[in-house]
Amino acid sequence: MKMSSSPKKLDDTAVSILKALATFTQPASCKEIAEKAGLDVRKVTGKIRGLVNQGLVEKAGEGKYRITDKGREAIKA
C-alpha cells in the first residue's frame, strides 16, 4: 500500500477546512475554521497539522492558521 502526500488526494474534511480558510481575510483559529466549515473543532484540530505538513496551510501566530497558495490550488483542482 503506497501512501501519498499529494494534495490531489485530500479527503472531504481537508477540503472543507481549506475552503473555510479561503474565506477568511485574517488568520483563523481552529474554532473559527470549524464553525465556518460546519465541522467539530476536534476534527479540525486533528487534521490541520497534516495540512501544515503538506504546505497547504501555514501557522500565522499562536493557534492561528491561513491557507497558502498551494492550498488554494488544491481546492481549485
N, CA, C and O atoms as a MOPAC input file, in Angstrom:
PM7 MOZYME 1SCF
protein

 N      0.84900 1    -1.18400 1     0.00000 1
 C      0.00000 1     0.00000 1     0.00000 1
 C      0.89000 1     1.24100 1     0.00000 1
 O      1.73100 1     1.40500 1     0.88400 1
 N      0.70900 1     2.09300 1    -0.96800 1
 C      1.53400 1     3.28000 1    -1.11100 1
 C      0.83800 1     4.48900 1    -0.50100 1
 O     -0.32000 1     4.76900 1    -0.81300 1
 N      1.53500 1     5.19700 1     0.35800 1
 C      0.97400 1     6.41600 1     0.95200 1
 C      1.42600 1     7.60000 1     0.10200 1
 O      2.58500 1     7.67800 1    -0.30600 1
 N      0.52600 1     8.49300 1    -0.15300 1
 C      0.85800 1     9.66000 1    -0.95700 1
 C      0.51400 1    10.92100 1    -0.19000 1
 O     -0.54200 1    11.00700 1     0.43600 1
 N      1.40500 1    11.90000 1    -0.23900 1
 C      1.12400 1    13.17600 1     0.41600 1
 C      0.66100 1    14.19900 1    -0.62300 1
 O      0.66600 1    15.40300 1    -0.36800 1
 N      0.26600 1    13.70600 1    -1.78400 1
 C     -0.19700 1    14.58500 1    -2.85000 1
 C     -1.47200 1    15.31300 1    -2.43600 1
 O     -2.40900 1    14.69100 1    -1.93500 1
 N     -1.50900 1    16.63700 1    -2.64500 1
 C     -2.71800 1    17.37700 1    -2.28900 1
 C     -3.92900 1    16.97500 1    -3.13100 1
 O     -5.05300 1    17.35400 1    -2.80100 1
 N     -3.72800 1    16.22700 1    -4.19400 1
 C     -4.84400 1    15.77600 1    -5.02600 1
 C     -5.69400 1    14.72700 1    -4.30000 1
 O     -6.82900 1    14.46900 1    -4.70000 1
 N     -5.15200 1    14.12100 1    -3.23400 1
 C     -5.83300 1    13.03900 1    -2.52200 1
 C     -6.45100 1    13.51800 1    -1.20700 1
 O     -6.49800 1    12.76300 1    -0.23600 1
 N     -6.91300 1    14.73700 1    -1.17000 1
 C     -7.49400 1    15.28500 1     0.05600 1
 C     -8.85400 1    14.66800 1     0.33400 1
 O     -9.64800 1    14.45700 1    -0.58200 1
 N     -9.12000 1    14.37900 1     1.60600 1
 C    -10.44100 1    13.87400 1     1.96600 1
 C    -11.41900 1    15.04200 1     2.14800 1
 O    -11.03000 1    16.20900 1     2.10400 1
 N    -12.68000 1    14.70300 1     2.35000 1
 C    -13.72400 1    15.73500 1     2.45000 1
 C    -13.46500 1    16.71700 1     3.58500 1
 O    -13.72900 1    17.91200 1     3.44900 1
 N    -12.94900 1    16.21700 1     4.70300 1
 C    -12.67300 1    17.09500 1     5.84100 1
 C    -11.60200 1    18.11400 1     5.48000 1
 O    -11.74800 1    19.30200 1     5.77000 1
 N    -10.53100 1    17.65600 1     4.85000 1
 C     -9.44500 1    18.55400 1     4.45800 1
 C     -9.94500 1    19.60700 1     3.47400 1
 O     -9.61100 1    20.78500 1     3.59900 1
 N    -10.73500 1    19.18800 1     2.50800 1
 C    -11.28600 1    20.12700 1     1.52500 1
 C    -12.17400 1    21.15800 1     2.22000 1
 O    -12.10100 1    22.34700 1     1.91000 1
 N    -13.00600 1    20.71300 1     3.15000 1
 C    -13.87600 1    21.63500 1     3.89000 1
 C    -13.05900 1    22.65300 1     4.67700 1
 O    -13.40200 1    23.83400 1     4.71400 1
 N    -11.97900 1    22.19500 1     5.30400 1
 C    -11.11100 1    23.09500 1     6.06800 1
 C    -10.47000 1    24.12100 1     5.13900 1
 O    -10.46000 1    25.31400 1     5.44300 1
 N     -9.94000 1    23.66700 1     4.01900 1
 C     -9.28800 1    24.58600 1     3.07800 1
 C    -10.28000 1    25.59900 1     2.51100 1
 O     -9.96200 1    26.78200 1     2.39300 1
 N    -11.47600 1    25.14100 1     2.16200 1
 C    -12.49000 1    26.05900 1     1.62400 1
 C    -12.89400 1    27.08500 1     2.67200 1
 O    -13.09000 1    28.25800 1     2.35100 1
 N    -13.02100 1    26.65000 1     3.92700 1
 C    -13.35900 1    27.58500 1     5.00400 1
 C    -12.23600 1    28.60300 1     5.18300 1
 O    -12.49500 1    29.80200 1     5.28800 1
 N    -10.99500 1    28.13100 1     5.21700 1
 C     -9.85600 1    29.04100 1     5.38900 1
 C     -9.76400 1    30.05200 1     4.25400 1
 O     -9.36700 1    31.19700 1     4.46900 1
 N    -10.12800 1    29.63600 1     3.05500 1
 C    -10.05000 1    30.52400 1     1.89600 1
 C    -11.00000 1    31.71200 1     2.01900 1
 O    -10.81000 1    32.72400 1     1.34400 1
 N    -12.02000 1    31.60300 1     2.87200 1
 C    -12.99000 1    32.69600 1     3.01200 1
 C    -12.55000 1    33.74900 1     4.02500 1
 O    -13.10200 1    34.84900 1     4.05400 1
 N    -11.56000 1    33.42300 1     4.85600 1
 C    -11.09700 1    34.37100 1     5.87400 1
 C    -10.09400 1    35.35700 1     5.28300 1
 O     -9.25100 1    34.97900 1     4.46900 1
 N    -10.18700 1    36.61400 1     5.69300 1
 C     -9.20800 1    37.61400 1     5.27200 1
 C     -8.05900 1    37.72100 1     6.27400 1
 O     -6.99000 1    38.23700 1     5.94800 1
 N     -8.28400 1    37.23500 1     7.48500 1
 C     -7.26100 1    37.22000 1     8.54100 1
 C     -7.01800 1    35.76700 1     8.94800 1
 O     -7.87100 1    34.91100 1     8.71100 1
 N     -5.86300 1    35.47500 1     9.55900 1
 C     -5.64400 1    34.12000 1    10.07600 1
 C     -6.76400 1    33.71900 1    11.03300 1
 O     -7.29800 1    34.55400 1    11.76400 1
 N     -7.11200 1    32.43600 1    11.01900 1
 C     -8.25300 1    31.95100 1    11.80000 1
 C     -7.83200 1    30.83800 1    12.75500 1
 O     -6.87500 1    30.10700 1    12.50000 1
 N     -8.56400 1    30.72900 1    13.85600 1
 C     -8.33000 1    29.65500 1    14.82700 1
 C     -9.06100 1    28.39300 1    14.37000 1
 O     -9.92500 1    28.44100 1    13.49500 1
 N     -8.70100 1    27.27200 1    14.97500 1
 C     -9.38700 1    26.01000 1    14.65800 1
 C    -10.87700 1    26.12800 1    14.94900 1
 O    -11.70100 1    25.58700 1    14.21100 1
 N    -11.22500 1    26.83500 1    16.02200 1
 C    -12.64200 1    27.01500 1    16.37700 1
 C    -13.37700 1    27.79200 1    15.27900 1
 O    -14.48200 1    27.42200 1    14.88300 1
 N    -12.75900 1    28.86500 1    14.79500 1
 C    -13.38000 1    29.66500 1    13.72500 1
 C    -13.50700 1    28.84700 1    12.43900 1
 O    -14.52800 1    28.90700 1    11.75400 1
 N    -12.46900 1    28.08900 1    12.12100 1
 C    -12.49500 1    27.24200 1    10.92600 1
 C    -13.60700 1    26.20000 1    11.05100 1
 O    -14.36300 1    25.97500 1    10.10600 1
 N    -13.70200 1    25.56900 1    12.22100 1
 C    -14.72000 1    24.54000 1    12.45900 1
 C    -16.12000 1    25.11100 1    12.29500 1
 O    -16.97700 1    24.48900 1    11.66600 1
 N    -16.35600 1    26.29600 1    12.85800 1
 C    -17.67900 1    26.92600 1    12.74300 1
 C    -18.01200 1    27.22800 1    11.28800 1
 O    -19.13200 1    26.97800 1    10.84200 1
 N    -17.04500 1    27.76400 1    10.54400 1
 C    -17.26400 1    28.11800 1     9.13700 1
 C    -17.50000 1    26.86800 1     8.28400 1
 O    -18.32800 1    26.87900 1     7.37300 1
 N    -16.76700 1    25.79000 1     8.58600 1
 C    -16.84600 1    24.56200 1     7.78700 1
 C    -17.96500 1    23.62800 1     8.24200 1
 O    -18.28300 1    22.66000 1     7.55200 1
 N    -18.56200 1    23.91100 1     9.39900 1
 C    -19.59700 1    23.02900 1     9.93000 1
 C    -19.03200 1    21.71500 1    10.44400 1
 O    -19.68300 1    20.67300 1    10.35600 1
 N    -17.81700 1    21.76800 1    10.97900 1
 C    -17.13800 1    20.57000 1    11.47800 1
 C    -16.91000 1    20.67100 1    12.98000 1
 O    -16.94900 1    21.76000 1    13.55300 1
 N    -16.67400 1    19.53300 1    13.60700 1
 C    -16.30100 1    19.50300 1    15.01600 1
 C    -14.88800 1    20.07100 1    15.16000 1
 O    -14.00200 1    19.74500 1    14.37000 1
 N    -14.68300 1    20.91100 1    16.15500 1
 C    -13.37900 1    21.56200 1    16.34200 1
 C    -12.26300 1    20.53500 1    16.55300 1
 O    -11.12800 1    20.77000 1    16.13700 1
 N    -12.56700 1    19.40400 1    17.19100 1
 C    -11.53700 1    18.37100 1    17.39900 1
 C    -11.09300 1    17.77100 1    16.06800 1
 O     -9.92200 1    17.43600 1    15.88900 1
 N    -12.03000 1    17.64000 1    15.14100 1
 C    -11.69800 1    17.10400 1    13.81900 1
 C    -10.77400 1    18.07800 1    13.07800 1
 O     -9.80900 1    17.66200 1    12.43500 1
 N    -11.07600 1    19.36500 1    13.17400 1
 C    -10.24200 1    20.39300 1    12.53400 1
 C     -8.84900 1    20.39700 1    13.16200 1
 O     -7.84100 1    20.41500 1    12.45600 1
 N     -8.80300 1    20.38100 1    14.48600 1
 C     -7.52200 1    20.40300 1    15.19300 1
 C     -6.66100 1    19.20700 1    14.79700 1
 O     -5.45400 1    19.34700 1    14.60000 1
 N     -7.27300 1    18.04500 1    14.68300 1
 C     -6.54000 1    16.83900 1    14.30600 1
 C     -6.03800 1    16.86500 1    12.87700 1
 O     -4.97900 1    16.31000 1    12.58400 1
 N     -6.76900 1    17.48800 1    11.99500 1
 C     -6.45000 1    17.48300 1    10.56600 1
 C     -5.48600 1    18.60500 1    10.17600 1
 O     -4.73800 1    18.46700 1     9.20900 1
 N     -5.49900 1    19.70600 1    10.91400 1
 C     -4.75800 1    20.90100 1    10.48800 1
 C     -3.24800 1    20.65700 1    10.42900 1
 O     -2.56800 1    21.19600 1     9.55600 1
 N     -2.72200 1    19.85100 1    11.35300 1
 C     -1.27400 1    19.58500 1    11.37000 1
 C     -0.82500 1    18.93600 1    10.06300 1
 O      0.21800 1    19.29800 1     9.51800 1
 N     -1.59900 1    17.98800 1     9.56100 1
 C     -1.26200 1    17.34000 1     8.29700 1
 C     -1.29800 1    18.31100 1     7.13000 1
 O     -0.47900 1    18.22500 1     6.21500 1
 N     -2.25100 1    19.23400 1     7.16600 1
 C     -2.34600 1    20.23400 1     6.09800 1
 C     -1.15500 1    21.18900 1     6.14600 1
 O     -0.66200 1    21.62700 1     5.10600 1
 N     -0.69600 1    21.51000 1     7.35100 1
 C      0.50900 1    22.33900 1     7.50500 1
 C      1.71500 1    21.57400 1     6.95200 1
 O      2.52500 1    22.14100 1     6.21900 1
 N      1.83300 1    20.29500 1     7.29900 1
 C      2.95700 1    19.47400 1     6.83000 1
 C      2.97800 1    19.35000 1     5.31000 1
 O      4.04800 1    19.23800 1     4.71100 1
 N      1.80800 1    19.37000 1     4.68500 1
 C      1.72000 1    19.28700 1     3.21700 1
 C      1.93700 1    20.64200 1     2.55300 1
 O      2.00700 1    20.72600 1     1.32700 1
 N      2.04400 1    21.70900 1     3.35500 1
 C      2.25900 1    23.03900 1     2.79300 1
 C      0.99000 1    23.69700 1     2.28500 1
 O      1.05800 1    24.68900 1     1.56000 1
 N     -0.17400 1    23.16000 1     2.65600 1
 C     -1.45000 1    23.70300 1     2.19200 1
 C     -1.97200 1    24.79100 1     3.12700 1
 O     -2.76600 1    25.64400 1     2.73000 1
 N     -1.51200 1    24.74300 1     4.37100 1
 C     -1.90500 1    25.69800 1     5.40600 1
 C     -0.62700 1    26.09700 1     6.12500 1
 O      0.29700 1    25.29300 1     6.24400 1
 N     -0.56700 1    27.35200 1     6.61300 1
 C      0.58600 1    27.76200 1     7.40700 1
 C      0.13300 1    28.35300 1     8.72700 1
 O     -0.93800 1    28.95200 1     8.82800 1
 N      0.97800 1    28.17000 1     9.74400 1
 C      0.71300 1    28.78100 1    11.04800 1
 C      0.93100 1    30.27400 1    10.90700 1
 O      1.88400 1    30.71700 1    10.26600 1
 N      0.04700 1    31.04100 1    11.50500 1
 C      0.15000 1    32.50100 1    11.43700 1
 C     -0.05000 1    33.05000 1    12.84500 1
 O     -1.02900 1    33.74300 1    13.12000 1
 N      0.87600 1    32.73600 1    13.71900 1
 C      0.74400 1    33.16300 1    15.10100 1
 C      0.22900 1    32.02800 1    15.95500 1
 O     -0.03200 1    30.93200 1    15.45700 1
 N      0.08600 1    32.28700 1    17.22700 1
 C     -0.31600 1    31.26100 1    18.19000 1
 C     -1.74800 1    30.79700 1    17.94700 1
 O     -2.69700 1    31.55400 1    18.15400 1
 N     -1.89800 1    29.54700 1    17.50500 1
 C     -3.22500 1    28.96900 1    17.31400 1
 C     -4.00500 1    29.52800 1    16.13700 1
 O     -5.21900 1    29.33800 1    16.05500 1
 N     -3.32700 1    30.21500 1    15.22600 1
 C     -3.99300 1    30.79500 1    14.05200 1
 C     -3.37300 1    30.21500 1    12.78300 1
 O     -2.18200 1    29.90800 1    12.73400 1
 N     -4.20800 1    30.07600 1    11.76800 1
 C     -3.76900 1    29.46300 1    10.51800 1
 C     -4.30900 1    30.24100 1     9.32800 1
 O     -5.33100 1    30.92200 1     9.41100 1
 N     -3.58100 1    30.11700 1     8.20400 1
 C     -4.06000 1    30.69600 1     6.94500 1
 C     -3.75500 1    29.71600 1     5.82000 1
 O     -2.81300 1    28.92800 1     5.89900 1
 N     -4.56000 1    29.77900 1     4.78400 1
 C     -4.35700 1    28.92200 1     3.61400 1
 C     -3.19100 1    29.47800 1     2.79500 1
 O     -2.99400 1    30.69100 1     2.72700 1
 N     -2.42600 1    28.58600 1     2.18000 1
 C     -1.31900 1    29.00200 1     1.32000 1
 C     -1.79000 1    28.99800 1    -0.13900 1
 O     -2.88700 1    28.53600 1    -0.45100 1
 N     -0.94100 1    29.52000 1    -1.01500 1
 C     -1.26400 1    29.47200 1    -2.44600 1
 C     -1.40800 1    28.02100 1    -2.91100 1
 O     -2.26500 1    27.71200 1    -3.73800 1
 N     -0.56900 1    27.14000 1    -2.37600 1
 C     -0.65900 1    25.71100 1    -2.71800 1
 C     -2.00500 1    25.14400 1    -2.26400 1
 O     -2.60100 1    24.31900 1    -2.95700 1
 N     -2.47800 1    25.58500 1    -1.10600 1
 C     -3.78300 1    25.15300 1    -0.60700 1
 C     -4.91300 1    25.62900 1    -1.50200 1
 O     -5.85900 1    24.88900 1    -1.77200 1
 N     -4.80800 1    26.87000 1    -1.96000 1
 C     -5.83000 1    27.41400 1    -2.88000 1
 C     -5.85600 1    26.61200 1    -4.18400 1
 O     -6.92700 1    26.31400 1    -4.71300 1
 N     -4.67700 1    26.26700 1    -4.69400 1
 C     -4.59500 1    25.46300 1    -5.91900 1
 C     -5.23500 1    24.08800 1    -5.71600 1
 O     -5.90900 1    23.57200 1    -6.60800 1
 N     -5.02100 1    23.50400 1    -4.54200 1
 C     -5.53400 1    22.15700 1    -4.25600 1
 C     -7.05800 1    22.11300 1    -4.28900 1
 O     -7.63400 1    21.10300 1    -4.69600 1
 N     -7.72300 1    23.19300 1    -3.86700 1
 C     -9.19100 1    23.16600 1    -3.87200 1
 C     -9.77600 1    23.63600 1    -5.20100 1
 O    -10.98000 1    23.51200 1    -5.42900 1
 N     -8.92900 1    24.17300 1    -6.07700 1
 C     -9.38900 1    24.52800 1    -7.42700 1
 C     -9.44600 1    23.29500 1    -8.31400 1
 O    -10.28700 1    23.19200 1    -9.20600 1
 N     -8.53000 1    22.35400 1    -8.05200 1
 C     -8.36800 1    21.16900 1    -8.92000 1
 C     -9.61400 1    20.29700 1    -8.93400 1
 O     -9.64000 1    19.26900 1    -9.61000 1

